Amino acid sequence: MQLSDWRSRNGLSLVEFGRRAGLSHTQVMRIERGLSGISTEAAKRIESATDGEVTAAELLGISGGVSEEATPFELALASEARALGLDPNAIARTAVEEAVKRARMDAWNEKNREAV
């Protein structure tokens, strides 16, 4: 869910929500409009202020691919990747596909070692 949608649905102004989340109203506005990056800490504050309806992962641009147990470093790294125009989910998907392909080849080679 988008933060601005959540705020509207709950009837909170930028100032009111900023107080609730411990952020400035300017920072909330810039986050909503995508005018600035968001820190892991701010994303977690917003998630807490919305009782989890707007998640830190959503705010950081992570949809799947990062487990709920992701460390702050992993969340920040994914956020930085998004800011650089990279898609962490696509990168992760490609890396998993390549790892599976290598593991299949290794297993085939091992199974057919004598024949090769």
N, CA, C and O atoms as a GROMACS GRO file, in nm:
protein
  464
    1MET      N    1   0.085  -0.118   0.000
    1MET     CA    2   0.000   0.000   0.000
    1MET      C    3   0.089   0.124   0.000
    1MET      O    4   0.192   0.128   0.068
    2GLN      N    5   0.049   0.222  -0.075
    2GLN     CA    6   0.122   0.349  -0.081
    2GLN      C    7   0.099   0.428   0.048
    2GLN      O    8  -0.011   0.426   0.104
    3LEU      N    9   0.202   0.495   0.094
    3LEU     CA   10   0.193   0.574   0.216
    3LEU      C   11   0.087   0.683   0.203
    3LEU      O   12   0.008   0.703   0.295
    4SER      N   13   0.085   0.754   0.091
    4SER     CA   14  -0.014   0.862   0.073
    4SER      C   15  -0.156   0.807   0.079
    4SER      O   16  -0.245   0.871   0.135
    5ASP      N   17  -0.178   0.688   0.022
    5ASP     CA   18  -0.311   0.626   0.028
    5ASP      C   19  -0.346   0.593   0.173
    5ASP      O   20  -0.459   0.615   0.216
    6TRP      N   21  -0.250   0.540   0.246
    6TRP     CA   22  -0.275   0.504   0.385
    6TRP      C   23  -0.309   0.629   0.467
    6TRP      O   24  -0.403   0.629   0.546
    7ARG      N   25  -0.231   0.735   0.446
    7ARG     CA   26  -0.256   0.860   0.520
    7ARG      C   27  -0.396   0.913   0.490
    7ARG      O   28  -0.469   0.951   0.581
    8SER      N   29  -0.432   0.915   0.362
    8SER     CA   30  -0.564   0.965   0.322
    8SER      C   31  -0.675   0.881   0.385
    8SER      O   32  -0.772   0.934   0.440
    9ARG      N   33  -0.661   0.751   0.375
    9ARG     CA   34  -0.762   0.660   0.432
    9ARG      C   35  -0.779   0.679   0.582
    9ARG      O   36  -0.888   0.660   0.636
   10ASN      N   37  -0.670   0.717   0.648
   10ASN     CA   38  -0.675   0.735   0.793
   10ASN      C   39  -0.692   0.881   0.835
   10ASN      O   40  -0.689   0.913   0.954
   11GLY      N   41  -0.708   0.969   0.737
   11GLY     CA   42  -0.736   1.110   0.766
   11GLY      C   43  -0.624   1.185   0.836
   11GLY      O   44  -0.650   1.273   0.918
   12LEU      N   45  -0.501   1.151   0.803
   12LEU     CA   46  -0.387   1.217   0.867
   12LEU      C   47  -0.318   1.311   0.770
   12LEU      O   48  -0.295   1.276   0.654
   13SER      N   49  -0.285   1.429   0.817
   13SER     CA   50  -0.209   1.524   0.736
   13SER      C   51  -0.062   1.482   0.738
   13SER      O   52  -0.022   1.394   0.815
   14LEU      N   53   0.017   1.546   0.654
   14LEU     CA   54   0.162   1.521   0.655
   14LEU      C   55   0.221   1.549   0.792
   14LEU      O   56   0.303   1.472   0.842
   15VAL      N   57   0.178   1.660   0.852
   15VAL     CA   58   0.230   1.699   0.984
   15VAL      C   59   0.192   1.596   1.089
   15VAL      O   60   0.276   1.554   1.168
   16GLU      N   61   0.064   1.556   1.090
   16GLU     CA   62   0.018   1.458   1.190
   16GLU      C   63   0.091   1.325   1.175
   16GLU      O   64   0.135   1.265   1.272
   17PHE      N   65   0.102   1.281   1.051
   17PHE     CA   66   0.171   1.154   1.030
   17PHE      C   67   0.319   1.165   1.065
   17PHE      O   68   0.377   1.074   1.124
   18GLY      N   69   0.380   1.277   1.027
   18GLY     CA   70   0.521   1.297   1.060
   18GLY      C   71   0.546   1.287   1.210
   18GLY      O   72   0.642   1.225   1.254
   19ARG      N   73   0.458   1.348   1.288
   19ARG     CA   74   0.471   1.339   1.436
   19ARG      C   75   0.457   1.195   1.481
   19ARG      O   76   0.533   1.147   1.565
   20ARG      N   77   0.360   1.125   1.424
   20ARG     CA   78   0.334   0.987   1.463
   20ARG      C   79   0.454   0.898   1.432
   20ARG      O   80   0.487   0.807   1.510
   21ALA      N   81   0.521   0.924   1.319
   21ALA     CA   82   0.634   0.842   1.277
   21ALA      C   83   0.768   0.895   1.326
   21ALA      O   84   0.871   0.828   1.308
   22GLY      N   85   0.770   1.013   1.386
   22GLY     CA   86   0.896   1.071   1.431
   22GLY      C   87   0.979   1.125   1.316
   22GLY      O   88   1.102   1.122   1.320
   23LEU      N   89   0.910   1.174   1.211
   23LEU     CA   90   0.977   1.230   1.093
   23LEU      C   91   0.921   1.369   1.068
   23LEU      O   92   0.812   1.401   1.115
   24SER      N   93   0.994   1.450   0.994
   24SER     CA   94   0.942   1.582   0.959
   24SER      C   95   0.836   1.566   0.849
   24SER      O   96   0.840   1.471   0.771
   25HIS      N   97   0.742   1.660   0.846
   25HIS     CA   98   0.639   1.652   0.742
   25HIS      C   99   0.701   1.667   0.603
   25HIS      O  100   0.651   1.611   0.505
   26THR      N  101   0.810   1.743   0.594
   26THR     CA  102   0.879   1.759   0.466
   26THR      C  103   0.938   1.626   0.421
   26THR      O  104   0.930   1.590   0.304
   27GLN      N  105   0.997   1.553   0.514
   27GLN     CA  106   1.055   1.424   0.482
   27GLN      C  107   0.946   1.327   0.435
   27GLN      O  108   0.966   1.252   0.339
   28VAL      N  109   0.831   1.328   0.504
   28VAL     CA  110   0.720   1.240   0.466
   28VAL      C  111   0.674   1.275   0.324
   28VAL      O  112   0.652   1.185   0.242
   29MET      N  113   0.659   1.403   0.295
   29MET     CA  114   0.615   1.447   0.163
   29MET      C  115   0.714   1.402   0.056
   29MET      O  116   0.672   1.354  -0.049
   30ARG      N  117   0.843   1.418   0.081
   30ARG     CA  118   0.944   1.381  -0.018
   30ARG      C  119   0.945   1.229  -0.040
   30ARG      O  120   0.966   1.183  -0.152
   31ILE      N  121   0.924   1.152   0.066
   31ILE     CA  122   0.918   1.006   0.054
   31ILE      C  123   0.795   0.967  -0.030
   31ILE      O  124   0.805   0.883  -0.119
   32GLU      N  125   0.681   1.027   0.000
   32GLU     CA  126   0.559   0.996  -0.074
   32GLU      C  127   0.571   1.027  -0.222
   32GLU      O  128   0.520   0.953  -0.307
   33ARG      N  129   0.637   1.134  -0.254
   33ARG     CA  130   0.651   1.176  -0.394
   33ARG      C  131   0.771   1.115  -0.464
   33ARG      O  132   0.792   1.137  -0.583
   34GLY      N  133   0.850   1.039  -0.390
   34GLY     CA  134   0.967   0.976  -0.449
   34GLY      C  135   1.078   1.074  -0.480
   34GLY      O  136   1.162   1.049  -0.567
   35LEU      N  137   1.079   1.186  -0.409
   35LEU     CA  138   1.178   1.290  -0.435
   35LEU      C  139   1.310   1.267  -0.362
   35LEU      O  140   1.411   1.331  -0.391
   36SER      N  141   1.307   1.175  -0.267
   36SER     CA  142   1.431   1.144  -0.196
   36SER      C  143   1.430   0.998  -0.157
   36SER      O  144   1.325   0.935  -0.146
   37GLY      N  145   1.549   0.946  -0.138
   37GLY     CA  146   1.560   0.809  -0.091
   37GLY      C  147   1.510   0.799   0.052
   37GLY      O  148   1.486   0.900   0.119
   38ILE      N  149   1.494   0.680   0.097
   38ILE     CA  150   1.446   0.660   0.235
   38ILE      C  151   1.545   0.569   0.306
   38ILE      O  152   1.590   0.469   0.251
   39SER      N  153   1.576   0.605   0.427
   39SER     CA  154   1.667   0.522   0.506
   39SER      C  155   1.590   0.402   0.561
   39SER      O  156   1.467   0.404   0.571
   40THR      N  157   1.664   0.299   0.596
   40THR     CA  158   1.603   0.181   0.658
   40THR      C  159   1.532   0.221   0.786
   40THR      O  160   1.423   0.171   0.814
   41GLU      N  161   1.594   0.309   0.864
   41GLU     CA  162   1.535   0.354   0.990
   41GLU      C  163   1.402   0.425   0.966
   41GLU      O  164   1.304   0.396   1.036
   42ALA      N  165   1.396   0.516   0.870
   42ALA     CA  166   1.271   0.588   0.840
   42ALA      C  167   1.165   0.491   0.791
   42ALA      O  168   1.048   0.503   0.828
   43ALA      N  169   1.204   0.394   0.708
   43ALA     CA  170   1.109   0.295   0.657
   43ALA      C  171   1.050   0.213   0.772
   43ALA      O  172   0.930   0.184   0.774
   44LYS      N  173   1.134   0.176   0.866
   44LYS     CA  174   1.086   0.099   0.982
   44LYS      C  175   0.994   0.184   1.070
   44LYS      O  176   0.896   0.133   1.125
   45ARG      N  177   1.024   0.313   1.083
   45ARG     CA  178   0.938   0.403   1.161
   45ARG      C  179   0.799   0.414   1.096
   45ARG      O  180   0.697   0.410   1.164
   46ILE      N  181   0.799   0.427   0.964
   46ILE     CA  182   0.673   0.438   0.892
   46ILE      C  183   0.594   0.307   0.903
   46ILE      O  184   0.473   0.309   0.924
   47GLU      N  185   0.662   0.196   0.890
   47GLU     CA  186   0.595   0.066   0.905
   47GLU      C  187   0.531   0.056   1.042
   47GLU      O  188   0.417   0.011   1.055
   48SER      N  189   0.603   0.096   1.144
   48SER     CA  190   0.550   0.093   1.280
   48SER      C  191   0.432   0.188   1.296
   48SER      O  192   0.332   0.153   1.359
   49ALA      N  193   0.443   0.309   1.240
   49ALA     CA  194   0.337   0.409   1.254
   49ALA      C  195   0.209   0.369   1.182
   49ALA      O  196   0.101   0.415   1.216
   50THR      N  197   0.223   0.281   1.080
   50THR     CA  198   0.105   0.236   1.005
   50THR      C  199   0.062   0.097   1.050
   50THR      O  200  -0.018   0.032   0.983
   51ASP      N  201   0.114   0.052   1.162
   51ASP     CA  202   0.085  -0.082   1.214
   51ASP      C  203   0.110  -0.191   1.110
   51ASP      O  204   0.037  -0.290   1.104
   52GLY      N  205   0.214  -0.171   1.030
   52GLY     CA  206   0.254  -0.271   0.933
   52GLY      C  207   0.175  -0.271   0.803
   52GLY      O  208   0.200  -0.355   0.716
   53GLU      N  209   0.081  -0.179   0.788
   53GLU     CA  210   0.002  -0.175   0.664
   53GLU      C  211   0.085  -0.122   0.547
   53GLU      O  212   0.062  -0.160   0.432
   54VAL      N  213   0.180  -0.034   0.575
   54VAL     CA  214   0.278   0.010   0.476
   54VAL      C  215   0.410  -0.048   0.527
   54VAL      O  216   0.458  -0.009   0.633
   55THR      N  217   0.467  -0.140   0.452
   55THR     CA  218   0.585  -0.210   0.502
   55THR      C  219   0.715  -0.140   0.462
   55THR      O  220   0.721  -0.066   0.364
   56ALA      N  221   0.816  -0.165   0.542
   56ALA     CA  222   0.949  -0.111   0.512
   56ALA      C  223   0.996  -0.164   0.377
   56ALA      O  224   1.058  -0.090   0.300
   57ALA      N  225   0.968  -0.290   0.349
   57ALA     CA  226   1.010  -0.348   0.221
   57ALA      C  227   0.946  -0.274   0.104
   57ALA      O  228   1.014  -0.246   0.005
   58GLU      N  229   0.818  -0.242   0.115
   58GLU     CA  230   0.750  -0.167   0.008
   58GLU      C  231   0.816  -0.030  -0.010
   58GLU      O  232   0.843   0.013  -0.122
   59LEU      N  233   0.840   0.037   0.102
   59LEU     CA  234   0.898   0.170   0.096
   59LEU      C  235   1.039   0.168   0.036
   59LEU      O  236   1.080   0.263  -0.032
   60LEU      N  237   1.111   0.061   0.060
   60LEU     CA  238   1.246   0.049   0.010
   60LEU      C  239   1.248  -0.011  -0.131
   60LEU      O  240   1.355  -0.029  -0.190
   61GLY      N  241   1.130  -0.041  -0.183
   61GLY     CA  242   1.122  -0.093  -0.319
   61GLY      C  243   1.156  -0.239  -0.331
   61GLY      O  244   1.205  -0.285  -0.435
   62ILE      N  245   1.131  -0.312  -0.225
   62ILE     CA  246   1.162  -0.454  -0.224
   62ILE      C  247   1.030  -0.530  -0.225
   62ILE      O  248   0.950  -0.517  -0.132
   63SER      N  249   1.008  -0.608  -0.328
   63SER     CA  250   0.886  -0.688  -0.333
   63SER      C  251   0.926  -0.833  -0.347
   63SER      O  252   0.959  -0.879  -0.457
   64GLY      N  253   0.925  -0.904  -0.239
   64GLY     CA  254   0.973  -1.042  -0.243
   64GLY      C  255   1.124  -1.041  -0.257
   64GLY      O  256   1.185  -0.934  -0.262
   65GLY      N  257   1.184  -1.156  -0.264
   65GLY     CA  258   1.326  -1.163  -0.287
   65GLY      C  259   1.409  -1.138  -0.162
   65GLY      O  260   1.522  -1.186  -0.152
   66VAL      N  261   1.357  -1.065  -0.066
   66VAL     CA  262   1.426  -1.040   0.059
   66VAL      C  263   1.338  -1.093   0.170
   66VAL      O  264   1.222  -1.056   0.179
   67SER      N  265   1.391  -1.179   0.252
   67SER     CA  266   1.310  -1.242   0.356
   67SER      C  267   1.269  -1.142   0.463
   67SER      O  268   1.326  -1.034   0.476
   68GLU      N  269   1.168  -1.182   0.540
   68GLU     CA  270   1.122  -1.097   0.649
   68GLU      C  271   1.232  -1.078   0.753
   68GLU      O  272   1.228  -0.983   0.831
   69GLU      N  273   1.329  -1.170   0.755
   69GLU     CA  274   1.440  -1.162   0.850
   69GLU      C  275   1.557  -1.083   0.794
   69GLU      O  276   1.667  -1.089   0.848
   70ALA      N  277   1.535  -1.009   0.686
   70ALA     CA  278   1.644  -0.932   0.623
   70ALA      C  279   1.706  -0.837   0.724
   70ALA      O  280   1.636  -0.774   0.804
   71THR      N  281   1.836  -0.828   0.720
   71THR     CA  282   1.908  -0.739   0.810
   71THR      C  283   1.894  -0.595   0.761
   71THR      O  284   1.862  -0.572   0.644
   72PRO      N  285   1.918  -0.498   0.848
   72PRO     CA  286   1.916  -0.359   0.802
   72PRO      C  287   2.013  -0.336   0.686
   72PRO      O  288   1.986  -0.256   0.597
   73PHE      N  289   2.127  -0.406   0.688
   73PHE     CA  290   2.224  -0.393   0.579
   73PHE      C  291   2.162  -0.440   0.448
   73PHE      O  292   2.177  -0.373   0.345
   74GLU      N  293   2.095  -0.555   0.449
   74GLU     CA  294   2.034  -0.608   0.328
   74GLU      C  295   1.924  -0.515   0.276
   74GLU      O  296   1.913  -0.493   0.155
   75LEU      N  297   1.845  -0.460   0.367
   75LEU     CA  298   1.740  -0.365   0.326
   75LEU      C  299   1.802  -0.239   0.266
   75LEU      O  300   1.755  -0.189   0.164
   76ALA      N  301   1.908  -0.189   0.330
   76ALA     CA  302   1.973  -0.068   0.280
   76ALA      C  303   2.039  -0.095   0.145
   76ALA      O  304   2.036  -0.010   0.056
   77LEU      N  305   2.099  -0.212   0.130
   77LEU     CA  306   2.163  -0.247   0.004
   77LEU      C  307   2.060  -0.256  -0.109
   77LEU      O  308   2.085  -0.208  -0.220
   78ALA      N  309   1.946  -0.316  -0.082
   78ALA     CA  310   1.840  -0.325  -0.183
   78ALA      C  311   1.787  -0.186  -0.217
   78ALA      O  312   1.758  -0.158  -0.333
   79SER      N  313   1.775  -0.101  -0.117
   79SER     CA  314   1.729   0.035  -0.140
   79SER      C  315   1.829   0.112  -0.226
   79SER      O  316   1.790   0.184  -0.318
   80GLU      N  317   1.957   0.096  -0.197
   80GLU     CA  318   2.060   0.163  -0.277
   80GLU      C  319   2.059   0.112  -0.421
   80GLU      O  320   2.075   0.190  -0.515
   81ALA      N  321   2.039  -0.018  -0.436
   81ALA     CA  322   2.033  -0.075  -0.571
   81ALA      C  323   1.919  -0.011  -0.650
   81ALA      O  324   1.936   0.026  -0.766
   82ARG      N  325   1.802   0.002  -0.587
   82ARG     CA  326   1.687   0.066  -0.653
   82ARG      C  327   1.722   0.210  -0.690
   82ARG      O  328   1.690   0.256  -0.800
   83ALA      N  329   1.787   0.282  -0.598
   83ALA     CA  330   1.823   0.422  -0.624
   83ALA      C  331   1.918   0.434  -0.742
   83ALA      O  332   1.920   0.536  -0.811
   84LEU      N  333   1.996   0.330  -0.766
   84LEU     CA  334   2.090   0.329  -0.878
   84LEU      C  335   2.027   0.275  -1.006
   84LEU      O  336   2.094   0.257  -1.108
   85GLY      N  337   1.896   0.249  -1.000
   85GLY     CA  338   1.825   0.201  -1.119
   85GLY      C  339   1.837   0.051  -1.141
   85GLY      O  340   1.808   0.002  -1.249
   86LEU      N  341   1.879  -0.021  -1.039
   86LEU     CA  342   1.891  -0.166  -1.049
   86LEU      C  343   1.767  -0.231  -0.990
   86LEU      O  344   1.701  -0.173  -0.904
   87ASP      N  345   1.736  -0.351  -1.034
   87ASP     CA  346   1.622  -0.426  -0.982
   87ASP      C  347   1.676  -0.543  -0.900
   87ASP      O  348   1.714  -0.646  -0.957
   88PRO      N  349   1.681  -0.529  -0.766
   88PRO     CA  350   1.739  -0.636  -0.684
   88PRO      C  351   1.668  -0.769  -0.700
   88PRO      O  352   1.731  -0.874  -0.692
   89ASN      N  353   1.537  -0.766  -0.724
   89ASN     CA  354   1.463  -0.892  -0.739
   89ASN      C  355   1.504  -0.963  -0.867
   89ASN      O  356   1.521  -1.085  -0.867
   90ALA      N  357   1.521  -0.889  -0.976
   90ALA     CA  358   1.564  -0.950  -1.102
   90ALA      C  359   1.706  -1.004  -1.089
   90ALA      O  360   1.737  -1.112  -1.141
   91ILE      N  361   1.792  -0.930  -1.020
   91ILE     CA  362   1.930  -0.974  -1.000
   91ILE      C  363   1.931  -1.104  -0.918
   91ILE      O  364   2.004  -1.198  -0.950
   92ALA      N  365   1.851  -1.107  -0.812
   92ALA     CA  366   1.844  -1.227  -0.727
   92ALA      C  367   1.789  -1.345  -0.806
   92ALA      O  368   1.841  -1.456  -0.795
   93ARG      N  369   1.686  -1.322  -0.885
   93ARG     CA  370   1.627  -1.428  -0.966
   93ARG      C  371   1.731  -1.486  -1.063
   93ARG      O  372   1.743  -1.608  -1.076
   94THR      N  373   1.805  -1.398  -1.130
   94THR     CA  374   1.908  -1.442  -1.223
   94THR      C  375   2.018  -1.520  -1.152
   94THR      O  376   2.064  -1.623  -1.202
   95ALA      N  377   2.058  -1.472  -1.035
   95ALA     CA  378   2.163  -1.542  -0.958
   95ALA      C  379   2.115  -1.681  -0.916
   95ALA      O  380   2.193  -1.777  -0.922
   96VAL      N  381   1.991  -1.694  -0.874
   96VAL     CA  382   1.937  -1.825  -0.835
   96VAL      C  383   1.930  -1.917  -0.956
   96VAL      O  384   1.968  -2.034  -0.948
   97GLU      N  385   1.881  -1.865  -1.069
   97GLU     CA  386   1.874  -1.946  -1.191
   97GLU      C  387   2.012  -1.998  -1.229
   97GLU      O  388   2.027  -2.115  -1.264
   98GLU      N  389   2.113  -1.911  -1.224
   98GLU     CA  390   2.249  -1.952  -1.259
   98GLU      C  391   2.304  -2.054  -1.160
   98GLU      O  392   2.373  -2.148  -1.200
   99ALA      N  393   2.276  -2.037  -1.032
   99ALA     CA  394   2.324  -2.132  -0.930
   99ALA      C  395   2.259  -2.269  -0.949
   99ALA      O  396   2.326  -2.371  -0.936
  100VAL      N  397   2.130  -2.270  -0.980
  100VAL     CA  398   2.060  -2.397  -1.004
  100VAL      C  399   2.117  -2.465  -1.129
  100VAL      O  400   2.139  -2.586  -1.129
  101LYS      N  401   2.141  -2.388  -1.234
  101LYS     CA  402   2.197  -2.443  -1.357
  101LYS      C  403   2.334  -2.505  -1.330
  101LYS      O  404   2.363  -2.616  -1.376
  102ARG      N  405   2.419  -2.434  -1.255
  102ARG     CA  406   2.552  -2.486  -1.221
  102ARG      C  407   2.541  -2.614  -1.139
  102ARG      O  408   2.613  -2.711  -1.163
  103ALA      N  409   2.449  -2.615  -1.041
  103ALA     CA  410   2.432  -2.732  -0.955
  103ALA      C  411   2.383  -2.852  -1.036
  103ALA      O  412   2.427  -2.965  -1.013
  104ARG      N  413   2.291  -2.828  -1.132
  104ARG     CA  414   2.244  -2.938  -1.218
  104ARG      C  415   2.359  -2.993  -1.302
  104ARG      O  416   2.374  -3.114  -1.314
  105MET      N  417   2.441  -2.903  -1.359
  105MET     CA  418   2.554  -2.948  -1.441
  105MET      C  419   2.654  -3.026  -1.356
  105MET      O  420   2.705  -3.130  -1.399
  106ASP      N  421   2.682  -2.976  -1.237
  106ASP     CA  422   2.775  -3.046  -1.148
  106ASP      C  423   2.722  -3.185  -1.112
  106ASP      O  424   2.797  -3.282  -1.111
  107ALA      N  425   2.591  -3.193  -1.083
  107ALA     CA  426   2.530  -3.322  -1.049
  107ALA      C  427   2.535  -3.417  -1.168
  107ALA      O  428   2.564  -3.535  -1.151
  108TRP      N  429   2.508  -3.367  -1.289
  108TRP     CA  430   2.513  -3.451  -1.408
  108TRP      C  431   2.655  -3.499  -1.432
  108TRP      O  432   2.677  -3.617  -1.461
  109ASN      N  433   2.752  -3.408  -1.421
  109ASN     CA  434   2.893  -3.444  -1.440
  109ASN      C  435   2.935  -3.552  -1.340
  109ASN      O  436   3.005  -3.647  -1.376
  110GLU      N  437   2.894  -3.538  -1.216
  110GLU     CA  438   2.930  -3.635  -1.113
  110GLU      C  439   2.866  -3.770  -1.142
  110GLU      O  440   2.931  -3.874  -1.130
  111LYS      N  441   2.740  -3.768  -1.180
  111LYS     CA  442   2.667  -3.893  -1.209
  111LYS      C  443   2.727  -3.964  -1.330
  111LYS      O  444   2.731  -4.087  -1.335
  112ASN      N  445   2.774  -3.886  -1.426
  112ASN     CA  446   2.826  -3.944  -1.550
  112ASN      C  447   2.978  -3.937  -1.561
  112ASN      O  448   3.032  -3.939  -1.671
  113ARG      N  449   3.046  -3.928  -1.449
  113ARG     CA  450   3.190  -3.911  -1.446
  113ARG      C  451   3.263  -4.021  -1.523
  113ARG      O  452   3.354  -3.993  -1.601
  114GLU      N  453   3.226  -4.143  -1.500
  114GLU     CA  454   3.296  -4.254  -1.565
  114GLU      C  455   3.272  -4.254  -1.717
  114GLU      O  456   3.362  -4.287  -1.794
  115ALA      N  457   3.154  -4.219  -1.758
  115ALA     CA  458   3.120  -4.220  -1.901
  115ALA      C  459   3.191  -4.107  -1.975
  115ALA      O  460   3.222  -4.120  -2.093
  116VAL      N  461   3.216  -3.999  -1.907
  116VAL     CA  462   3.281  -3.884  -1.969
  116VAL      C  463   3.428  -3.906  -1.967
  116VAL      O  464   3.504  -3.821  -2.014
   0.00000   0.00000   0.00000
